[in-house]
């Protein structure tokens, strides 16, 4: 049983790491678009895959 529990826990950690990597990539995209300065928050949200609320946090 211990092996299966550890396997499930490692799968969970790997998925969390992948999700964190995706979020960091989305945020980096949003920051670059904000730096360009010619995109609206809505356009940034659409292209980066973040919500407008998350983009507002990146901007501030």
N, CA, C and O atoms as a CHARMM CRD file, in Angstrom:
* protein
*
  240
    1    1 UNK  N      0.82100  -1.19000   0.00000 PROA 1      0.00000
    2    1 UNK  CA     0.00000   0.00000   0.00000 PROA 1      0.00000
    3    1 UNK  C      0.86900   1.26000   0.00000 PROA 1      0.00000
    4    1 UNK  O      0.53700   2.22600  -0.68600 PROA 1      0.00000
    5    2 UNK  N      1.96800   1.27200   0.74900 PROA 2      0.00000
    6    2 UNK  CA     2.83300   2.44200   0.80900 PROA 2      0.00000
    7    2 UNK  C      3.34500   2.85400  -0.55400 PROA 2      0.00000
    8    2 UNK  O      3.42000   4.04500  -0.85700 PROA 2      0.00000
    9    3 UNK  N      3.70000   1.87200  -1.38800 PROA 3      0.00000
   10    3 UNK  CA     4.19900   2.19300  -2.72400 PROA 3      0.00000
   11    3 UNK  C      3.16600   2.90300  -3.56400 PROA 3      0.00000
   12    3 UNK  O      3.49300   3.85000  -4.28000 PROA 3      0.00000
   13    4 UNK  N      1.92300   2.46300  -3.48900 PROA 4      0.00000
   14    4 UNK  CA     0.85300   3.08200  -4.27100 PROA 4      0.00000
   15    4 UNK  C      0.57000   4.50000  -3.77400 PROA 4      0.00000
   16    4 UNK  O      0.34100   5.40800  -4.57400 PROA 4      0.00000
   17    5 UNK  N      0.58500   4.68400  -2.46500 PROA 5      0.00000
   18    5 UNK  CA     0.36000   6.01500  -1.91200 PROA 5      0.00000
   19    5 UNK  C      1.47000   6.95700  -2.35600 PROA 5      0.00000
   20    5 UNK  O      1.19700   8.08900  -2.75700 PROA 5      0.00000
   21    6 UNK  N      2.71500   6.50300  -2.29000 PROA 6      0.00000
   22    6 UNK  CA     3.83100   7.34000  -2.72800 PROA 6      0.00000
   23    6 UNK  C      3.73900   7.64900  -4.21000 PROA 6      0.00000
   24    6 UNK  O      4.05200   8.76200  -4.63200 PROA 6      0.00000
   25    7 UNK  N      3.31300   6.67800  -5.00500 PROA 7      0.00000
   26    7 UNK  CA     3.16600   6.88500  -6.44300 PROA 7      0.00000
   27    7 UNK  C      2.10600   7.94100  -6.72200 PROA 7      0.00000
   28    7 UNK  O      2.30700   8.81200  -7.56900 PROA 7      0.00000
   29    8 UNK  N      0.98300   7.87200  -6.01900 PROA 8      0.00000
   30    8 UNK  CA    -0.07900   8.85700  -6.21100 PROA 8      0.00000
   31    8 UNK  C      0.38400  10.24700  -5.78200 PROA 8      0.00000
   32    8 UNK  O      0.08200  11.24200  -6.44100 PROA 8      0.00000
   33    9 UNK  N      1.11600  10.30400  -4.67800 PROA 9      0.00000
   34    9 UNK  CA     1.62300  11.58600  -4.19800 PROA 9      0.00000
   35    9 UNK  C      2.62500  12.17800  -5.18900 PROA 9      0.00000
   36    9 UNK  O      2.60100  13.38400  -5.43000 PROA 9      0.00000
   37   10 UNK  N      3.49300  11.36900  -5.75900 PROA 10     0.00000
   38   10 UNK  CA     4.46700  11.88300  -6.72300 PROA 10     0.00000
   39   10 UNK  C      3.76200  12.35500  -7.99500 PROA 10     0.00000
   40   10 UNK  O      4.15800  13.35900  -8.58800 PROA 10     0.00000
   41   11 UNK  N      2.71700  11.63200  -8.41500 PROA 11     0.00000
   42   11 UNK  CA     1.93900  12.07600  -9.58200 PROA 11     0.00000
   43   11 UNK  C      1.30500  13.43800  -9.31500 PROA 11     0.00000
   44   11 UNK  O      1.26100  14.29600 -10.19700 PROA 11     0.00000
   45   12 UNK  N      0.81400  13.62600  -8.09300 PROA 12     0.00000
   46   12 UNK  CA     0.18800  14.89600  -7.70800 PROA 12     0.00000
   47   12 UNK  C      1.22500  16.01500  -7.72400 PROA 12     0.00000
   48   12 UNK  O      0.94900  17.11300  -8.20700 PROA 12     0.00000
   49   13 UNK  N      2.40500  15.74100  -7.20400 PROA 13     0.00000
   50   13 UNK  CA     3.46000  16.75600  -7.18700 PROA 13     0.00000
   51   13 UNK  C      3.92700  17.11900  -8.59400 PROA 13     0.00000
   52   13 UNK  O      4.19600  18.28500  -8.88300 PROA 13     0.00000
   53   14 UNK  N      4.02100  16.13100  -9.45400 PROA 14     0.00000
   54   14 UNK  CA     4.41900  16.39600 -10.84300 PROA 14     0.00000
   55   14 UNK  C      3.38100  17.27400 -11.52200 PROA 14     0.00000
   56   14 UNK  O      3.73400  18.22900 -12.21500 PROA 14     0.00000
   57   15 UNK  N      2.10100  16.96100 -11.33000 PROA 15     0.00000
   58   15 UNK  CA     1.03700  17.76100 -11.94300 PROA 15     0.00000
   59   15 UNK  C      1.04900  19.19100 -11.39900 PROA 15     0.00000
   60   15 UNK  O      0.83700  20.14300 -12.15100 PROA 15     0.00000
   61   16 UNK  N      1.29500  19.34200 -10.10500 PROA 16     0.00000
   62   16 UNK  CA     1.37600  20.68800  -9.52600 PROA 16     0.00000
   63   16 UNK  C      2.55400  21.46600 -10.12200 PROA 16     0.00000
   64   16 UNK  O      2.44200  22.66400 -10.38400 PROA 16     0.00000
   65   17 UNK  N      3.66000  20.79500 -10.32900 PROA 17     0.00000
   66   17 UNK  CA     4.82100  21.44500 -10.93600 PROA 17     0.00000
   67   17 UNK  C      4.55000  21.87300 -12.36500 PROA 17     0.00000
   68   17 UNK  O      4.95300  22.95900 -12.78200 PROA 17     0.00000
   69   18 UNK  N      3.86900  21.02000 -13.11400 PROA 18     0.00000
   70   18 UNK  CA     3.51200  21.36400 -14.48700 PROA 18     0.00000
   71   18 UNK  C      2.56100  22.55400 -14.52200 PROA 18     0.00000
   72   18 UNK  O      2.71100  23.45100 -15.35100 PROA 18     0.00000
   73   19 UNK  N      1.59300  22.55800 -13.63100 PROA 19     0.00000
   74   19 UNK  CA     0.63900  23.66800 -13.56800 PROA 19     0.00000
   75   19 UNK  C      1.34800  24.96700 -13.20300 PROA 19     0.00000
   76   19 UNK  O      1.05000  26.01700 -13.77200 PROA 19     0.00000
   77   20 UNK  N      2.27300  24.90300 -12.27100 PROA 20     0.00000
   78   20 UNK  CA     3.04800  26.08500 -11.89600 PROA 20     0.00000
   79   20 UNK  C      3.85700  26.60300 -13.08800 PROA 20     0.00000
   80   20 UNK  O      3.94000  27.81100 -13.31100 PROA 20     0.00000
   81   21 UNK  N      4.44600  25.69000 -13.84400 PROA 21     0.00000
   82   21 UNK  CA     5.19800  26.07800 -15.02900 PROA 21     0.00000
   83   21 UNK  C      4.31400  26.75100 -16.06500 PROA 21     0.00000
   84   21 UNK  O      4.71400  27.73900 -16.68200 PROA 21     0.00000
   85   22 UNK  N      3.10700  26.21500 -16.25900 PROA 22     0.00000
   86   22 UNK  CA     2.16400  26.83100 -17.20400 PROA 22     0.00000
   87   22 UNK  C      1.78100  28.23200 -16.74100 PROA 22     0.00000
   88   22 UNK  O      1.73600  29.16500 -17.54200 PROA 22     0.00000
   89   23 UNK  N      1.50600  28.37600 -15.45000 PROA 23     0.00000
   90   23 UNK  CA     1.11600  29.67800 -14.91000 PROA 23     0.00000
   91   23 UNK  C      2.25500  30.68500 -15.05000 PROA 23     0.00000
   92   23 UNK  O      2.02300  31.83800 -15.41300 PROA 23     0.00000
   93   24 UNK  N      3.47700  30.25900 -14.76500 PROA 24     0.00000
   94   24 UNK  CA     4.61900  31.16000 -14.90500 PROA 24     0.00000
   95   24 UNK  C      4.79200  31.59800 -16.35800 PROA 24     0.00000
   96   24 UNK  O      5.12500  32.75400 -16.62100 PROA 24     0.00000
   97   25 UNK  N      4.56800  30.68800 -17.29800 PROA 25     0.00000
   98   25 UNK  CA     4.67000  31.01600 -18.71900 PROA 25     0.00000
   99   25 UNK  C      3.58000  32.01000 -19.11700 PROA 25     0.00000
  100   25 UNK  O      3.84200  32.96100 -19.85400 PROA 25     0.00000
  101   26 UNK  N      2.36800  31.79000 -18.63200 PROA 26     0.00000
  102   26 UNK  CA     1.27500  32.70900 -18.93500 PROA 26     0.00000
  103   26 UNK  C      1.57000  34.09700 -18.36600 PROA 26     0.00000
  104   26 UNK  O      1.33400  35.10800 -19.02600 PROA 26     0.00000
  105   27 UNK  N      2.08100  34.13700 -17.15400 PROA 27     0.00000
  106   27 UNK  CA     2.38000  35.42000 -16.52800 PROA 27     0.00000
  107   27 UNK  C      3.51800  36.13300 -17.24600 PROA 27     0.00000
  108   27 UNK  O      3.48300  37.35400 -17.39600 PROA 27     0.00000
  109   28 UNK  N      4.51900  35.39500 -17.68800 PROA 28     0.00000
  110   28 UNK  CA     5.62500  35.99800 -18.43100 PROA 28     0.00000
  111   28 UNK  C      5.12600  36.59900 -19.73800 PROA 28     0.00000
  112   28 UNK  O      5.56300  37.67800 -20.13800 PROA 28     0.00000
  113   29 UNK  N      4.21800  35.90500 -20.39700 PROA 29     0.00000
  114   29 UNK  CA     3.62100  36.42300 -21.62700 PROA 29     0.00000
  115   29 UNK  C      2.86300  37.71300 -21.34600 PROA 29     0.00000
  116   29 UNK  O      2.99500  38.69200 -22.08100 PROA 29     0.00000
  117   30 UNK  N      2.06500  37.70900 -20.27700 PROA 30     0.00000
  118   30 UNK  CA     1.28900  38.89700 -19.92200 PROA 30     0.00000
  119   30 UNK  C      2.20300  40.07900 -19.60300 PROA 30     0.00000
  120   30 UNK  O      1.93100  41.20100 -20.03000 PROA 30     0.00000
  121   31 UNK  N      3.26500  39.84300 -18.87100 PROA 31     0.00000
  122   31 UNK  CA     4.20000  40.91700 -18.51800 PROA 31     0.00000
  123   31 UNK  C      4.83900  41.49800 -19.77400 PROA 31     0.00000
  124   31 UNK  O      4.95200  42.71700 -19.90000 PROA 31     0.00000
  125   32 UNK  N      5.25600  40.64400 -20.70000 PROA 32     0.00000
  126   32 UNK  CA     5.87000  41.13800 -21.94300 PROA 32     0.00000
  127   32 UNK  C      4.88100  41.99000 -22.72600 PROA 32     0.00000
  128   32 UNK  O      5.24800  43.02700 -23.27900 PROA 32     0.00000
  129   33 UNK  N      3.61600  41.54600 -22.77300 PROA 33     0.00000
  130   33 UNK  CA     2.60500  42.30500 -23.50100 PROA 33     0.00000
  131   33 UNK  C      2.33200  43.64500 -22.82100 PROA 33     0.00000
  132   33 UNK  O      2.12200  44.65500 -23.49300 PROA 33     0.00000
  133   34 UNK  N      2.33500  43.65200 -21.49800 PROA 34     0.00000
  134   34 UNK  CA     2.15300  44.91700 -20.77200 PROA 34     0.00000
  135   34 UNK  C      3.30700  45.87500 -21.05100 PROA 34     0.00000
  136   34 UNK  O      3.10500  47.08300 -21.17900 PROA 34     0.00000
  137   35 UNK  N      4.51000  45.32900 -21.14400 PROA 35     0.00000
  138   35 UNK  CA     5.67800  46.16700 -21.40000 PROA 35     0.00000
  139   35 UNK  C      5.62600  46.78900 -22.79100 PROA 35     0.00000
  140   35 UNK  O      6.09500  47.90900 -22.99200 PROA 35     0.00000
  141   36 UNK  N      5.05800  46.06500 -23.74600 PROA 36     0.00000
  142   36 UNK  CA     4.90600  46.61000 -25.10000 PROA 36     0.00000
  143   36 UNK  C      3.98400  47.82400 -25.06400 PROA 36     0.00000
  144   36 UNK  O      4.21500  48.82300 -25.74500 PROA 36     0.00000
  145   37 UNK  N      2.93100  47.71300 -24.24900 PROA 37     0.00000
  146   37 UNK  CA     2.06400  48.85300 -24.01200 PROA 37     0.00000
  147   37 UNK  C      0.98800  49.13400 -25.03900 PROA 37     0.00000
  148   37 UNK  O      0.32800  50.17000 -24.95200 PROA 37     0.00000
  149   38 UNK  N      0.78400  48.26700 -25.99600 PROA 38     0.00000
  150   38 UNK  CA    -0.25200  48.55300 -26.99400 PROA 38     0.00000
  151   38 UNK  C     -1.41500  47.55600 -26.95600 PROA 38     0.00000
  152   38 UNK  O     -2.24900  47.54000 -27.86100 PROA 38     0.00000
  153   39 UNK  N     -1.46900  46.73100 -25.91600 PROA 39     0.00000
  154   39 UNK  CA    -2.53600  45.75500 -25.76800 PROA 39     0.00000
  155   39 UNK  C     -3.43700  46.13700 -24.61200 PROA 39     0.00000
  156   39 UNK  O     -2.97900  46.66700 -23.60000 PROA 39     0.00000
  157   40 UNK  N     -4.73200  45.86200 -24.77100 PROA 40     0.00000
  158   40 UNK  CA    -5.65500  46.06600 -23.66500 PROA 40     0.00000
  159   40 UNK  C     -5.54300  44.88500 -22.70500 PROA 40     0.00000
  160   40 UNK  O     -5.02400  43.82600 -23.05800 PROA 40     0.00000
  161   41 UNK  N     -6.03400  45.08300 -21.49700 PROA 41     0.00000
  162   41 UNK  CA    -6.03000  43.99700 -20.52100 PROA 41     0.00000
  163   41 UNK  C     -6.82000  42.80500 -21.05200 PROA 41     0.00000
  164   41 UNK  O     -6.43900  41.65700 -20.82600 PROA 41     0.00000
  165   42 UNK  N     -7.90600  43.07200 -21.74800 PROA 42     0.00000
  166   42 UNK  CA    -8.72600  41.99000 -22.30200 PROA 42     0.00000
  167   42 UNK  C     -7.95700  41.20900 -23.36400 PROA 42     0.00000
  168   42 UNK  O     -8.05200  39.98300 -23.41600 PROA 42     0.00000
  169   43 UNK  N     -7.20300  41.89900 -24.20600 PROA 43     0.00000
  170   43 UNK  CA    -6.39100  41.22100 -25.22000 PROA 43     0.00000
  171   43 UNK  C     -5.29300  40.38300 -24.57000 PROA 43     0.00000
  172   43 UNK  O     -5.01700  39.26300 -24.99900 PROA 43     0.00000
  173   44 UNK  N     -4.68000  40.92900 -23.54800 PROA 44     0.00000
  174   44 UNK  CA    -3.63600  40.19500 -22.83300 PROA 44     0.00000
  175   44 UNK  C     -4.21600  38.93700 -22.19500 PROA 44     0.00000
  176   44 UNK  O     -3.61300  37.86600 -22.26200 PROA 44     0.00000
  177   45 UNK  N     -5.38600  39.07000 -21.57900 PROA 45     0.00000
  178   45 UNK  CA    -6.03600  37.91100 -20.96400 PROA 45     0.00000
  179   45 UNK  C     -6.34400  36.84700 -22.00700 PROA 45     0.00000
  180   45 UNK  O     -6.13500  35.65800 -21.76600 PROA 45     0.00000
  181   46 UNK  N     -6.83800  37.27000 -23.15800 PROA 46     0.00000
  182   46 UNK  CA    -7.19200  36.32000 -24.21200 PROA 46     0.00000
  183   46 UNK  C     -5.95700  35.60200 -24.74800 PROA 46     0.00000
  184   46 UNK  O     -5.98600  34.38500 -24.93100 PROA 46     0.00000
  185   47 UNK  N     -4.89800  36.31800 -24.99400 PROA 47     0.00000
  186   47 UNK  CA    -3.69400  35.72500 -25.57900 PROA 47     0.00000
  187   47 UNK  C     -2.90600  34.90100 -24.55800 PROA 47     0.00000
  188   47 UNK  O     -2.41300  33.82100 -24.88300 PROA 47     0.00000
  189   48 UNK  N     -2.78700  35.40200 -23.33200 PROA 48     0.00000
  190   48 UNK  CA    -1.98500  34.70200 -22.33200 PROA 48     0.00000
  191   48 UNK  C     -2.71800  33.52900 -21.69800 PROA 48     0.00000
  192   48 UNK  O     -2.08600  32.61300 -21.17100 PROA 48     0.00000
  193   49 UNK  N     -4.04900  33.55000 -21.74600 PROA 49     0.00000
  194   49 UNK  CA    -4.82300  32.49400 -21.11300 PROA 49     0.00000
  195   49 UNK  C     -5.12600  32.77600 -19.65500 PROA 49     0.00000
  196   49 UNK  O     -5.70800  31.93700 -18.96700 PROA 49     0.00000
  197   50 UNK  N     -4.73500  33.95000 -19.17500 PROA 50     0.00000
  198   50 UNK  CA    -5.04300  34.34100 -17.80500 PROA 50     0.00000
  199   50 UNK  C     -6.38100  35.06600 -17.77300 PROA 50     0.00000
  200   50 UNK  O     -6.86600  35.53000 -18.80500 PROA 50     0.00000
  201   51 UNK  N     -6.96400  35.15900 -16.60800 PROA 51     0.00000
  202   51 UNK  CA    -8.16900  35.94800 -16.46600 PROA 51     0.00000
  203   51 UNK  C     -7.77500  37.40500 -16.30300 PROA 51     0.00000
  204   51 UNK  O     -6.62400  37.70900 -15.98900 PROA 51     0.00000
  205   52 UNK  N     -8.71200  38.29600 -16.51300 PROA 52     0.00000
  206   52 UNK  CA    -8.44400  39.72100 -16.35500 PROA 52     0.00000
  207   52 UNK  C     -8.00600  40.00100 -14.93200 PROA 52     0.00000
  208   52 UNK  O     -7.10100  40.80800 -14.71800 PROA 52     0.00000
  209   53 UNK  N     -8.62100  39.35600 -13.95600 PROA 53     0.00000
  210   53 UNK  CA    -8.24500  39.58000 -12.54900 PROA 53     0.00000
  211   53 UNK  C     -6.77800  39.23600 -12.31000 PROA 53     0.00000
  212   53 UNK  O     -6.07900  39.98800 -11.63000 PROA 53     0.00000
  213   54 UNK  N     -6.29300  38.11100 -12.85700 PROA 54     0.00000
  214   54 UNK  CA    -4.89300  37.73800 -12.69900 PROA 54     0.00000
  215   54 UNK  C     -3.98400  38.73000 -13.40800 PROA 54     0.00000
  216   54 UNK  O     -2.91700  39.06100 -12.89100 PROA 54     0.00000
  217   55 UNK  N     -4.38200  39.20900 -14.57800 PROA 55     0.00000
  218   55 UNK  CA    -3.56900  40.18100 -15.29900 PROA 55     0.00000
  219   55 UNK  C     -3.45900  41.47400 -14.51800 PROA 55     0.00000
  220   55 UNK  O     -2.40100  42.10400 -14.52600 PROA 55     0.00000
  221   56 UNK  N     -4.50700  41.88200 -13.85400 PROA 56     0.00000
  222   56 UNK  CA    -4.47200  43.09600 -13.05700 PROA 56     0.00000
  223   56 UNK  C     -3.43900  42.94400 -11.94100 PROA 56     0.00000
  224   56 UNK  O     -2.77800  43.91900 -11.58300 PROA 56     0.00000
  225   57 UNK  N     -3.29000  41.75800 -11.39500 PROA 57     0.00000
  226   57 UNK  CA    -2.29700  41.53700 -10.34600 PROA 57     0.00000
  227   57 UNK  C     -0.89300  41.65100 -10.90900 PROA 57     0.00000
  228   57 UNK  O      0.00000  42.16500 -10.23500 PROA 57     0.00000
  229   58 UNK  N     -0.67900  41.18300 -12.13000 PROA 58     0.00000
  230   58 UNK  CA     0.63000  41.25000 -12.76100 PROA 58     0.00000
  231   58 UNK  C      0.99200  42.70600 -13.03900 PROA 58     0.00000
  232   58 UNK  O      2.13800  43.11400 -12.85100 PROA 58     0.00000
  233   59 UNK  N      0.01200  43.48500 -13.48600 PROA 59     0.00000
  234   59 UNK  CA     0.25300  44.87500 -13.84200 PROA 59     0.00000
  235   59 UNK  C      0.60900  45.70600 -12.61200 PROA 59     0.00000
  236   59 UNK  O      1.48600  46.56800 -12.67900 PROA 59     0.00000
  237   60 UNK  N     -0.06900  45.45100 -11.48600 PROA 60     0.00000
  238   60 UNK  CA     0.15100  46.25400 -10.28500 PROA 60     0.00000
  239   60 UNK  C      1.40800  45.88000  -9.64900 PROA 60     0.00000
  240   60 UNK  O      1.77100  46.44700  -8.61800 PROA 60     0.00000
